[in-house]
Amino acid sequence: MSPHRIGIMGCGPRGRAFAAAIASLDAADLVFCVDEDPAAAPSWTDQALDTLIMAAPRPDAASLAAAARDGLRVLVDPPLARGVVDARRAVRTAEGAPGQVGMAFDWRFEPLMQLLRVLTPRPLFVHMSMAVDPGPPDAPASVRQTTWTTPHHALDLLMHLFEGPPAEIVADGGPPPATRHGTATSSVPPRADALLADLYFDRERHAALTVAGGGADPELGPVVLDLTDGVTRVRVWSNWTVAEVLPLDGRSPDPPPLPGVRLERAGRGLLARAEPEGQALRALVQAFIAPEPADDRLAGVADGARAVALTRAVLAAAASGRTQTLSAA
């Protein structure tokens, strides 16, 4: 069987990470990797391409539409768009097109996420905290970029855990956003812990989200997640490589063996350690290029649009302190 032929648009850190993931797969070949200029990209028709990965900071809507119409599989690195209108336009582009459009929400594919899903299939409360790299003080655009991308992955993961978007967002608000060198940074939290919001999914279940400015704690890593279903508590830290499982009802958890996760007994609890970094992206690409993609962790273009709308709503709540009520759509 011929290898799956993949092209990448975007040669930054994320594009290089995708290239490394593809190189580790026997069933895939990297055909080309080009930077952000769509005009410089080889024709996927000439290259007999099977999948196009859009890893540039801002996905090119024209390339997305053309590739979907030509029947390619298109994997878009979040965020899908900067605005809700553009995100919905992308959804309409994908609807009815012969190609498959998916979102590269690779946090869903972290090995420790499989452990979470097995032990706590219906979480009651989740607290998620991550650091946002502020970039150089004279580069507010860098701040806006990281403030968009990191929460997108976090909010998608919360919707994945709770199996849908929240109905309501409540936040404390803060002082007006700062202006640096005449450039308004209206989407940047003005304090180190300014983006703090509670997301209510229903009367019983909710999540809290904290995005802190500055570098990640060297011991905790850039992602911290604390989850409970009322029976088990799971704490994840160190960039998804270590988790602590604590039973709340006196029993001893006994999950089945999971690929990429080593379990150690720690009293009545467990200590779980994941395989080295990069496994999530590899698993995502492998699932997306499968002959019949059916992994329930795969996110579609509609999931990308929901993450855009939710990020906008969380940012608005954090800036204004006003409760945001979301419609079912």
Buried (B, 14 or more C-beta within 10 A) or exposed (E): EEBBBBBBBBBEEBBBBBBEBBEEBEEBBBBBBBBBEBEEBEEBEEBEBBBBBBBBBEBBBEBBBBBBBBEBBBBBBBBBBBEBEBBBBBBEBBEEBEBBBBBBBBBBBBBBBBBBBEBBEEBBBBBBBBBBBBBEEEBBEBBBBBBBBBBBBBBBBBBBBBEEBBBBBBBEEBEEBBEBEEEEBEBBBBEEEBBBBBBBBEEEBBBBBBBBBEEBBEEBBBBBBBBBBEBBBBBBBBBBBBBBBBBEEEEEBEBEEBEBBEBEEEEEBBBBBBBEEEBBBBBBBBBBBEEEEEEEBBBBBBBBBBBBBBBBBBBBBBBEEEEBEBEEE
